[in-house]
Amino acid sequence: MSEWEGALAGSALLRDVRLVPLTQAAPAGPVDVRVRRGRVVQVGPGLAPEGEETHDGGGRWLMPGLWDQHVHLGQAALTRTRIDVSAAQSAPEAAAIVARALPAGEHAEPWRVIQGFGQRPALWPQQPTAAALDEVVGDTPVVLVSGDAHHGWLSTAAFHVLGIPPREGILEEEEWWPVFARLSSLPGAEQLLDAGYRATFADCAALGLVGITDLEMGEGWSEWPGRVADGLDTMRLRPGVYRQDLAGVLEAGVRTGDPLGDSGLVTMGPLKVISDGSLNTRTAFCCEPFADSGDLAEPFGVQNVTPEELRWLLDQATDAGLEAAIHAIGDHALADALDAFEQTGARGSVEHAQLVRLGDVPRMAALGVRASVQPVHLWDDRDVIDHCWPDRAQRCFPLATMRDAGVELALGSDAPVAPLDPWLAVAAAVHRSADEREPWQPQEALTLRDALAASTDGQGTVAPGSRADLLLLDVNPLDLQGDSRDQADAVRRLRPLLTMVAGRVVHTR
C-alpha cells in the first residue's frame, strides 16, 4: 500500500470542470477528471464513465484540497468548549469573564477543572496572578491557556487538583507543557474531546481542508488509526511525536511518511521540538533582548533545549527516518535550529520562523529546510511586535523574502492559537492587516497564487498522478480582482461546493 492509498480510497468521475492553473498551465476549456484508488488517473474532455460514481462540475473550478501544516488538534477541539477570554485587555477583565461563565453549582464538583483559553497579557498593565483569579473564582479550579499556548494561568485550587505546588505567577514553557498535555485527560474531558473532534472535522470538510499535520502532545501516531476507524475519516492526518514519547515510535520502527493503520488516511509525521518560547509570553529566544525586558528574568527569552540537546534529538530523528519540526520563534532559536540541521543532515521544517536574521534565509534555502509559517499570527502580533521588537519589526514574518530565496513555504494556523481556517491563512499572507490599518510590512506579502500553492501540500495544478484530495469552487481564486485587501476579503469567504478526500466526497453544498 502506498502512502496515499488504503481501505478508504475511492473512485469517481468529475465531469465538466475547469482546472485552477496553480503551478502550471491548465487546459483552456472544461475537462473530465477520473479518479481511481484515491489518485487522479486521467484528465481530458469527454471521458466515458466506467462504472464509477459520477459528479457534474457544471463548468466550475477544480483545485487541490487545502492543508494546515501546524495544528494542535486535541487542543483545538477542546477549545470549542473552553471559556473564551481572548477579548480581555487586563487580568481583572479576564477573571471577570471567567466568573460570569462559571456554571451554577460548580463548587459541588471540586474535582472538575474549568478551562479557558485566549489571554494575551504581553500588553496588559499587570501580569496574571493566582490571587487575581482566586478573587473572583474562589475555590473553583480554573486553568486558562494563553492565546499562544505557551503559558497557563491557574487558580490556587487548580494547582491543588493537579498536584502542583501553588505559586503566584503563571506556569510557562517547560514547567507548563506537562500540565498542558494533561488537560485533555482530566475528568469529563474525554466526552468533550470526542464531540469537539467530530464538530471540527465537519467544519474542516466544509472549508475544504483535506489534511492536517497534528502536532498535539501525546501518542497521536498510535491513537489516530483507531479514531479514523471510529468515523473520523474525512481528513488526512500526519501526527507528530515529541521527545517524551519518542521511545515508542523508535520501538515501533515507524518512519515519517509510513502509513499508520490500513485506512490510508494516517501517516507518520515529524519529531516536534519546542526549542524556544513565544512572543506574547515574551520567551522567544532572541539575539537581542526584548525592548520591554525590564521585568523579565530572561531578557533574551528562553532556550528550552540547548544546542547540544537539539543536535542529539535531530541525530535520533535522522537515524530513525523521522523528519524534524523545530519550533523557533526568536531569531537566535532559528539560527540554532539551522546549525542543528546542518550538523546532523536532518530533514524537515522550522515551525513559525517569526523573527529571522535575514542572513539565515539563504541558509534555510541551501539546507532545504521548510518554513512552516502561520500568517494569521502577524495579524494578532503586529502591535506586540511594535512594542517588544520595535527595532526588528522589518525582520518579522519575512514571507516574501523566504519565497524569493527559494525557501519552501508551508502555511498553517497553529490552531487553536489561530482559527483552523486555511482561507484565513491565505488572506493574511496576501494582506498583512486584519483591520482598517494599512498592511504591516507590506513588502513581505505573498501573491494569492503563492499563498494558495503553499497551502496545498506540494500539489500543483490537478493532473494525472495528483492525489484525489480536491475542491470544487464557484470561481477561479486566481481571478479574484482588486488590491490585496479586496483579494483577502474575497478569499476568506471562499467555500467549496464539493470536498473530496482520497477519491471520496466528504462534503457538498
Solvent accessible surface area in square Angstrom, and as a share of the most:
residue,aa,sasa,rsa
1,M,127,0.57
2,S,51,0.33
3,E,57,0.25
4,W,19,0.07
5,E,36,0.16
6,G,21,0.20
7,A,77,0.60
8,L,50,0.25
9,A,27,0.21
10,G,17,0.16
11,S,51,0.33
12,A,0,0.00
13,L,0,0.00
14,L,4,0.02
15,R,73,0.27
16,D,53,0.28
17,V,1,0.00
18,R,80,0.29
19,L,5,0.03
20,V,1,0.00
21,P,37,0.23
22,L,1,0.01
23,T,83,0.48
24,Q,104,0.46
25,A,96,0.74
26,A,28,0.21
27,P,68,0.43
28,A,107,0.83
29,G,30,0.29
30,P,56,0.36
31,V,6,0.04
32,D,8,0.04
33,V,0,0.00
34,R,6,0.02
35,V,0,0.00
36,R,108,0.39
37,R,157,0.57
38,G,0,0.00
39,R,69,0.25
40,V,1,0.01
41,V,65,0.37
42,Q,76,0.34
43,V,38,0.22
44,G,11,0.11
45,P,108,0.68
46,G,65,0.62
47,L,19,0.10
48,A,65,0.51
49,P,79,0.50
50,E,101,0.45
51,G,83,0.80
52,E,28,0.12
53,E,99,0.44
54,T,65,0.38
55,H,39,0.17
56,D,111,0.57
57,G,1,0.01
58,G,44,0.42
59,G,19,0.18
60,R,95,0.35
61,W,58,0.20
62,L,0,0.00
63,M,0,0.00
64,P,5,0.03
65,G,2,0.02
66,L,0,0.00
67,W,5,0.02
68,D,1,0.01
69,Q,24,0.11
70,H,0,0.00
71,V,0,0.00
72,H,23,0.10
73,L,0,0.00
74,G,2,0.02
75,Q,3,0.01
76,A,11,0.08
77,A,0,0.00
78,L,3,0.01
79,T,34,0.20
80,R,117,0.43
81,T,65,0.38
82,R,19,0.07
83,I,25,0.13
84,D,97,0.50
85,V,0,0.00
86,S,62,0.40
87,A,73,0.57
88,A,5,0.04
89,Q,128,0.57
90,S,23,0.15
91,A,4,0.03
92,P,85,0.53
93,E,70,0.32
94,A,0,0.00
95,A,1,0.01
96,A,33,0.25
97,I,32,0.16
98,V,0,0.00
99,A,38,0.29
100,R,180,0.66
101,A,50,0.39
102,L,39,0.19
103,P,59,0.37
104,A,108,0.84
105,G,57,0.55
106,E,10,0.05
107,H,118,0.53
108,A,87,0.67
109,E,68,0.30
110,P,83,0.52
111,W,121,0.42
112,R,86,0.31
113,V,12,0.07
114,I,11,0.06
115,Q,25,0.11
116,G,0,0.00
117,F,20,0.08
118,G,1,0.01
119,Q,2,0.01
120,R,60,0.22
121,P,3,0.02
122,A,7,0.06
123,L,87,0.43
124,W,19,0.07
125,P,98,0.62
126,Q,113,0.50
127,Q,68,0.30
128,P,4,0.03
129,T,42,0.24
130,A,4,0.03
131,A,55,0.43
132,A,29,0.22
133,L,0,0.00
134,D,38,0.20
135,E,148,0.66
136,V,63,0.36
137,V,5,0.03
138,G,37,0.36
139,D,112,0.58
140,T,2,0.01
141,P,3,0.02
142,V,0,0.00
143,V,0,0.00
144,L,0,0.00
145,V,1,0.00
146,S,1,0.00
147,G,1,0.01
148,D,13,0.07
149,A,8,0.06
150,H,12,0.05
151,H,1,0.01
152,G,0,0.00
153,W,0,0.00
154,L,2,0.01
155,S,0,0.00
156,T,43,0.25
157,A,17,0.13
158,A,0,0.00
159,F,1,0.00
160,H,117,0.52
161,V,62,0.35
162,L,7,0.03
163,G,66,0.63
164,I,35,0.18
165,P,108,0.68
166,P,66,0.41
167,R,100,0.36
168,E,95,0.43
169,G,31,0.30
170,I,34,0.17
171,L,6,0.03
172,E,58,0.26
173,E,5,0.02
174,E,79,0.36
175,E,93,0.42
176,W,0,0.00
177,W,21,0.07
178,P,80,0.50
179,V,7,0.04
180,F,13,0.05
181,A,42,0.33
182,R,98,0.36
183,L,0,0.00
184,S,28,0.18
185,S,90,0.58
186,L,19,0.10
187,P,77,0.48
188,G,43,0.42
189,A,4,0.03
190,E,131,0.59
191,Q,130,0.58
192,L,70,0.35
193,L,23,0.12
194,D,63,0.32
195,A,62,0.48
196,G,3,0.03
197,Y,10,0.04
198,R,102,0.37
199,A,38,0.29
200,T,6,0.03
201,F,7,0.03
202,A,64,0.49
203,D,65,0.34
204,C,2,0.01
205,A,5,0.04
206,A,34,0.26
207,L,20,0.10
208,G,0,0.00
209,L,0,0.00
210,V,1,0.00
211,G,0,0.00
212,I,0,0.00
213,T,10,0.06
214,D,4,0.02
215,L,1,0.00
216,E,29,0.13
217,M,30,0.13
218,G,28,0.27
219,E,78,0.35
220,G,11,0.10
221,W,33,0.12
222,S,57,0.37
223,E,76,0.34
224,W,0,0.00
225,P,33,0.21
226,G,40,0.38
227,R,56,0.20
228,V,4,0.02
229,A,88,0.68
230,D,103,0.53
231,G,37,0.36
232,L,7,0.03
233,D,33,0.17
234,T,35,0.20
235,M,1,0.00
236,R,3,0.01
237,L,1,0.00
238,R,40,0.15
239,P,1,0.01
240,G,1,0.01
241,V,0,0.00
242,Y,7,0.03
243,R,87,0.32
244,Q,112,0.50
245,D,30,0.16
246,L,9,0.05
247,A,75,0.58
248,G,29,0.28
249,V,0,0.00
250,L,69,0.34
251,E,157,0.70
252,A,56,0.44
253,G,53,0.51
254,V,19,0.11
255,R,129,0.47
256,T,42,0.24
257,G,24,0.23
258,D,48,0.25
259,P,49,0.31
260,L,14,0.07
261,G,47,0.46
262,D,104,0.54
263,S,13,0.09
264,G,3,0.03
265,L,2,0.01
266,V,0,0.00
267,T,4,0.02
268,M,0,0.00
269,G,0,0.00
270,P,15,0.09
271,L,0,0.00
272,K,3,0.01
273,V,3,0.02
274,I,19,0.09
275,S,7,0.04
276,D,0,0.00
277,G,0,0.00
278,S,3,0.02
279,L,3,0.01
280,N,7,0.04
281,T,13,0.07
282,R,22,0.08
283,T,4,0.02
284,A,0,0.00
285,F,29,0.12
286,C,1,0.00
287,C,37,0.22
288,E,73,0.33
289,P,55,0.34
290,F,3,0.01
291,A,61,0.47
292,D,31,0.16
293,S,25,0.16
294,G,85,0.81
295,D,103,0.53
296,L,35,0.17
297,A,101,0.78
298,E,96,0.43
299,P,45,0.29
300,F,88,0.37
301,G,4,0.04
302,V,34,0.20
303,Q,68,0.30
304,N,16,0.08
305,V,5,0.03
306,T,58,0.34
307,P,43,0.27
308,E,105,0.47
309,E,76,0.34
310,L,2,0.01
311,R,74,0.27
312,W,148,0.52
313,L,6,0.03
314,L,0,0.00
315,D,62,0.32
316,Q,49,0.22
317,A,0,0.00
318,T,56,0.33
319,D,121,0.62
320,A,22,0.17
321,G,18,0.17
322,L,6,0.03
323,E,49,0.22
324,A,1,0.00
325,A,2,0.02
326,I,0,0.00
327,H,4,0.02
328,A,0,0.00
329,I,12,0.06
330,G,0,0.00
331,D,0,0.00
332,H,64,0.28
333,A,3,0.02
334,L,0,0.00
335,A,8,0.06
336,D,21,0.11
337,A,0,0.00
338,L,0,0.00
339,D,51,0.26
340,A,2,0.01
341,F,3,0.01
342,E,103,0.46
343,Q,109,0.48
344,T,24,0.14
345,G,49,0.47
346,A,6,0.05
347,R,141,0.51
348,G,2,0.02
349,S,3,0.02
350,V,0,0.00
351,E,6,0.02
352,H,7,0.03
353,A,1,0.01
354,Q,4,0.02
355,L,0,0.00
356,V,0,0.00
357,R,100,0.36
358,L,85,0.42
359,G,60,0.57
360,D,6,0.03
361,V,1,0.01
362,P,79,0.50
363,R,65,0.24
364,M,0,0.00
365,A,31,0.24
366,A,93,0.72
367,L,40,0.20
368,G,37,0.36
369,V,3,0.02
370,R,64,0.23
371,A,0,0.00
372,S,3,0.02
373,V,1,0.01
374,Q,2,0.01
375,P,0,0.00
376,V,6,0.03
377,H,13,0.06
378,L,0,0.00
379,W,26,0.09
380,D,60,0.31
381,D,7,0.04
382,R,22,0.08
383,D,64,0.33
384,V,11,0.06
385,I,0,0.00
386,D,70,0.36
387,H,84,0.38
388,C,0,0.00
389,W,0,0.00
390,P,71,0.45
391,D,94,0.49
392,R,5,0.02
393,A,9,0.07
394,Q,92,0.41
395,R,38,0.14
396,C,0,0.00
397,F,4,0.02
398,P,0,0.00
399,L,0,0.00
400,A,6,0.05
401,T,44,0.25
402,M,0,0.00
403,R,74,0.27
404,D,105,0.54
405,A,43,0.33
406,G,57,0.55
407,V,9,0.05
408,E,102,0.46
409,L,20,0.10
410,A,10,0.08
411,L,2,0.01
412,G,3,0.03
413,S,2,0.01
414,D,12,0.06
415,A,2,0.01
416,P,17,0.11
417,V,14,0.08
418,A,2,0.02
419,P,77,0.49
420,L,28,0.14
421,D,21,0.11
422,P,6,0.03
423,W,0,0.00
424,L,21,0.10
425,A,4,0.03
426,V,0,0.00
427,A,0,0.00
428,A,0,0.00
429,A,0,0.00
430,V,4,0.02
431,H,8,0.04
432,R,1,0.00
433,S,5,0.03
434,A,58,0.45
435,D,61,0.31
436,E,152,0.68
437,R,104,0.38
438,E,131,0.59
439,P,30,0.19
440,W,15,0.05
441,Q,40,0.18
442,P,78,0.49
443,Q,109,0.48
444,E,10,0.04
445,A,28,0.22
446,L,6,0.03
447,T,74,0.43
448,L,10,0.05
449,R,109,0.40
450,D,44,0.23
451,A,0,0.00
452,L,0,0.00
453,A,30,0.24
454,A,13,0.10
455,S,1,0.01
456,T,0,0.00
457,D,25,0.13
458,G,69,0.66
459,Q,39,0.17
460,G,20,0.19
461,T,8,0.05
462,V,3,0.02
463,A,28,0.22
464,P,85,0.54
465,G,46,0.44
466,S,18,0.12
467,R,26,0.09
468,A,0,0.00
469,D,7,0.04
470,L,2,0.01
471,L,0,0.00
472,L,13,0.06
473,L,1,0.01
474,D,78,0.40
475,V,62,0.35
476,N,11,0.06
477,P,0,0.00
478,L,35,0.17
479,D,82,0.43
480,L,29,0.14
481,Q,143,0.64
482,G,49,0.47
483,D,90,0.47
484,S,40,0.26
485,R,59,0.21
486,D,72,0.37
487,Q,41,0.18
488,A,3,0.02
489,D,56,0.29
490,A,22,0.17
491,V,0,0.00
492,R,88,0.32
493,R,168,0.61
494,L,23,0.11
495,R,82,0.30
496,P,0,0.00
497,L,27,0.13
498,L,11,0.06
499,T,0,0.00
500,M,0,0.00
501,V,0,0.00
502,A,2,0.02
503,G,3,0.03
504,R,59,0.22
505,V,44,0.25
506,V,28,0.16
507,H,42,0.19
508,T,82,0.48
509,R,160,0.58
